[in-house]
Amino acid sequence: MFVEKSAPSAFFPGRCSLPELLEENNIDSVLITGTVTQVCCESSARDAFTRGYRIVMVADANATGRDQDHNATLATIYRSFGDVRSTAEVLTLIKATQP
C-alpha cells in the first residue's frame, strides 16, 4: 500500500490518508522508514505513537545527512516512543509470525 503525504508527518490530520487506511484494516503497528530521519520519520513516529500505534523505527532504512542526527533520533525513539530494529531483525520477526 502506498500513500502520499503533504506534511512532515504521515499522521498529520487531513494531509495523508494513512491513518484512515490503517484503521480500516485494523493495523496496530507501524514500521518507520524513509528520509529525513530527524524530520519526517521522527514526526511520523511521534504522531503514530500518540495515536496509539506500536512503532518500530527501522534503523538502516532511514537516512539523513549527518550520522549524529540520525543516531540522536534513533535514541529518542528507543527511549520514549517505540522500538528500533535493523531490516534483518524486522524481516526475522515478520517471518516468525507467518504460518
C-alpha positions as CSV (number, residue, x, y, z in Angstrom):
1,M,0.0,0.0,0.0
2,F,1.4,3.4,-0.9
3,V,0.0,6.8,0.2
4,E,1.1,10.3,-0.5
5,K,1.7,12.8,2.3
6,S,2.0,16.6,2.2
7,A,3.3,17.3,5.7
8,P,6.3,16.2,7.7
9,S,4.2,13.6,9.5
10,A,2.2,10.9,7.7
11,F,-0.2,11.2,10.6
12,F,-0.9,14.9,10.4
13,P,-4.7,15.4,10.2
14,G,-6.0,15.9,6.7
15,R,-2.6,15.7,5.0
16,C,-2.4,12.0,4.4
17,S,-4.8,9.1,4.1
18,L,-2.5,6.7,6.1
19,P,-4.3,6.9,9.5
20,E,-7.7,6.0,7.9
21,L,-6.2,3.1,5.9
22,L,-4.5,1.7,9.0
23,E,-7.7,1.9,11.0
24,E,-9.9,0.4,8.2
25,N,-7.5,-2.6,8.0
26,N,-7.2,-3.0,11.8
27,I,-3.4,-2.4,11.7
28,D,-1.9,-1.5,15.1
29,S,1.9,-1.4,14.3
30,V,3.9,0.8,12.1
31,L,7.3,0.4,10.6
32,I,9.0,3.7,10.0
33,T,11.4,4.1,7.1
34,G,12.5,6.9,4.9
35,T,14.2,10.3,4.8
36,V,14.9,12.6,6.7
37,T,15.3,10.6,9.9
38,Q,15.1,13.6,12.4
39,V,12.3,15.4,10.5
40,C,9.7,13.3,8.6
41,C,10.5,9.9,10.1
42,E,10.6,11.2,13.6
43,S,7.5,13.3,13.2
44,S,5.6,10.3,11.8
45,A,6.8,8.0,14.6
46,R,5.9,10.5,17.3
47,D,2.4,11.2,15.9
48,A,1.8,7.4,15.3
49,F,2.7,6.8,18.9
50,T,0.4,9.5,20.1
51,R,-2.4,7.8,18.1
52,G,-1.7,4.5,19.9
53,Y,0.3,2.6,17.3
54,R,3.2,0.4,18.1
55,I,6.3,1.9,16.5
56,V,9.3,0.2,15.0
57,M,11.9,2.6,13.6
58,V,13.9,0.6,11.0
59,A,17.4,1.9,11.8
60,D,19.1,1.1,8.5
61,A,16.1,2.0,6.4
62,N,16.1,5.7,7.5
63,A,18.6,8.3,6.4
64,T,19.7,11.8,6.8
65,G,22.8,14.0,6.1
66,R,24.6,13.5,9.4
67,D,25.1,10.3,11.4
68,Q,24.8,12.2,14.7
69,D,21.3,13.5,13.7
70,H,20.3,10.0,12.6
71,N,21.6,8.4,15.8
72,A,20.1,11.0,18.1
73,T,16.6,10.3,16.6
74,L,17.0,6.6,16.9
75,A,18.0,7.1,20.6
76,T,14.9,9.3,21.2
77,I,12.6,6.8,19.6
78,Y,14.0,3.9,21.6
79,R,13.9,5.8,24.9
80,S,10.4,7.2,24.5
81,F,8.2,6.1,21.6
82,G,8.9,2.6,20.3
83,D,11.4,0.1,19.2
84,V,14.5,0.4,16.9
85,R,15.5,-2.6,14.8
86,S,17.5,-3.4,11.7
87,T,15.9,-4.5,8.5
88,A,17.2,-8.0,9.1
89,E,15.7,-8.1,12.6
90,V,12.3,-6.8,11.2
91,L,12.3,-9.5,8.5
92,T,13.1,-12.2,11.0
93,L,10.2,-11.0,13.2
94,I,7.8,-11.0,10.3
95,K,8.8,-14.4,9.2
96,A,8.4,-15.8,12.7
97,T,4.7,-14.7,12.7
98,Q,3.9,-16.4,9.4
99,P,2.1,-19.7,9.5
